[in-house]
Amino acid sequence: MTALHRIGILGTGLIGGSIGLRARSKGVHVAGFDRSPAALAQARERGCIDDECTREELYASCDLVVLATPPRSVVAELHALESGGTHGSAAILDVASVKAPVAQAARGVESFVGTHPMAGNEGSGAASADAALFEGRTWAYVPAKSGAATQRALALIALMGANAVEVDPESHDAAVALTSHLPQIFAMLFARRLRDTAPPGAPALYGPVARELLRIGSAAPEFWDDVLAMNAKNIAREARSFADALERFGSHMHKG
């Protein structure tokens, strides 16, 4: 297995911070960069990174750089690299939950590996980072043109305690529209309905499923803006299908 000695985290929020915590616990040096000084300071205080550096220093000094920013920012970063930005010998991977638009943007970056860890929590920022977040979870990846970059990505996935699963970008996006994005939308809509219409005393009667949906639905909506926009066609298809199923169920119950 390829050894990683120094990794860079570009974007030190929940996912980036959790990767940093886990890597540091395994003896890997972690450098961090974030456009928000407050986020970077929080990551340092939380123990997610060993040191801060510039964006350019990440690429120049690390075996692997993790783009742990929202999907649109990942696409912008890849365009910047493709149009002449240097990244030395570093392998590059992202952690966005949409892959087709990212793969399209990365066509000219041979050392890029598109990935998606199937893990997270309702928190945000490095304050919510968890070194065990990826333990035993699926971590999807799209192989790079460079075999060496793919091996470094697989080394990181193994370091996180996750299970690597190779995917095709388009098939991945179609699948997660149903398995991940639609459930999140449902949870957010359910949480909103409870807030708007629940009668007095209703919280005492929440069942375990309702409590779990409320937990999931409490995620910051803006976090999902990029995902919903960039996987809109697949999500719309699944949403319409689910709405039709609910309508049929409601009609059946009404007739009964």
Protein Blocks (a to p, Z undefined) as FASTA:
>chain_A
ZZdfbdcdehjafklmmmmmmmmmnopacddddfblklmmmmmmnopafbdcdfklmmmm
pmbdcdfbdfklmmmmmmmmmnopaehjadcddfbfbfklmmmmmmmmmkbccddddbdd
fbecjklgcfklmgopacdddddfblklmmmmmmmmmmnopacddddfklmmmmmmmmmm
mmmmmmmmmmmmmmmmocghklmmpcfklmmmmmmmmpcfklmmmmmmmmmmmmmmmmmm
mmmmmmmmmmmmmmZZ
